[in-house]
Amino acid sequence: MKNVPVVIALATAFALFFEISILFEMPDGLIFALFFISPFVILAMVYAILKHGIESKHTWDERFYDDWNYQRNGDE
């Protein structure tokens, strides 16, 4: 489970399948099962990201948006 992008893609695919199953009026039992499984899918994704994700080189005080090169000036 060290391949974080794969885990994120699988969780996203699960969410899309859940939404599509509602749209196409699939059996209620399937929709309820997907609904009750969904927290575990999200928790598995969060665990994989926190355990095997790439740690930021910056602290929250230095840069709170790590994907954008914005330096905090301390007045926020």
C-alpha positions, 0 to 999 in steps of 0.5 A: 500500500505504499503506492499512494497515487494508486490508493487515491485513484481507487478511492476516487473510482469507488466514489464515482461508481457510488455516484453512478450507481445512484444515477442509474438506479441500481438496486438499493441493497448495492447502494446501501452497501457502497454507502456503508463501505465508503467510510472505510475506503476514505479511512484507508486512503487517509491512512495511506497518505499519512503513512506513506505520503511525501512529507513537506519540506516546509512548516505551516508557518513558512508556507501553508500552501505547499503546492504554491510558492507563496511565502507567508509574511507574518501579517495574515 
